[in-house]
Amino acid sequence: MRRRLNMPSDRRIGKSLTVLGLPVSLAGAAFYVLPGPGFPLLVIGLSFLATGLAMIASGPRRG
């Protein structure tokens, strides 16, 4: 029997994007100073973070 999560899929996707965006942003910030593709990674990571946090915030409220 499968266990159902009580979280809508939008919130799960938002949390995944947030978890993915944080290390990509940190790597982009590090590569901004070090040799590498810093600015594109930083932009991609921050866009993942912003999208993920917006998806989490727009979810239904409990209580």
C-alpha positions as CSV (number, residue, x, y, z in Angstrom):
1,M,0.0,0.0,0.0
2,R,1.4,3.4,-1.0
3,R,1.7,6.1,1.5
4,R,0.1,9.4,0.3
5,L,1.8,12.6,1.1
6,N,-0.5,15.5,2.2
7,M,1.5,18.0,0.2
8,P,0.3,19.2,-3.2
9,S,2.7,18.5,-6.1
10,D,3.3,22.2,-6.6
11,R,4.8,22.5,-3.2
12,R,6.9,19.5,-3.7
13,I,8.3,20.9,-6.9
14,G,8.9,24.2,-5.2
15,K,10.8,22.6,-2.4
16,S,12.9,20.6,-5.0
17,L,13.7,23.8,-6.9
18,T,14.7,25.5,-3.7
19,V,17.0,22.7,-2.7
20,L,18.5,22.6,-6.2
21,G,18.9,26.3,-6.5
22,L,20.9,26.8,-3.3
23,P,24.0,24.8,-4.3
24,V,23.8,26.1,-7.9
25,S,23.8,29.7,-6.6
26,L,26.6,29.1,-4.2
27,A,28.7,27.4,-7.0
28,G,27.9,30.4,-9.2
29,A,29.1,32.8,-6.6
30,A,32.3,30.8,-6.1
31,F,32.9,30.6,-9.9
32,Y,32.2,34.3,-10.2
33,V,35.6,34.9,-8.5
34,L,37.3,31.6,-9.6
35,P,37.8,30.8,-13.3
36,G,34.6,29.3,-14.6
37,P,31.1,30.1,-15.8
38,G,30.2,32.2,-12.7
39,F,27.5,34.6,-13.9
40,P,25.3,32.1,-15.8
41,L,25.4,29.7,-12.9
42,L,24.5,32.4,-10.5
43,V,21.6,33.6,-12.6
44,I,20.3,30.0,-13.1
45,G,20.6,29.2,-9.3
46,L,18.9,32.4,-8.3
47,S,16.0,31.8,-10.8
48,F,15.6,28.3,-9.3
49,L,15.5,29.7,-5.8
50,A,13.0,32.5,-6.7
51,T,10.7,30.1,-8.5
52,G,10.8,27.5,-5.8
53,L,10.1,30.0,-3.0
54,A,7.3,31.6,-5.0
55,M,5.7,28.2,-5.5
56,I,6.0,27.3,-1.8
57,A,4.5,30.7,-0.8
58,S,1.6,30.5,-3.2
59,G,0.4,27.1,-1.8
60,P,-2.7,26.7,0.3
61,R,-2.4,27.7,3.9
62,R,-3.1,25.4,6.8
63,G,-5.1,26.5,9.8
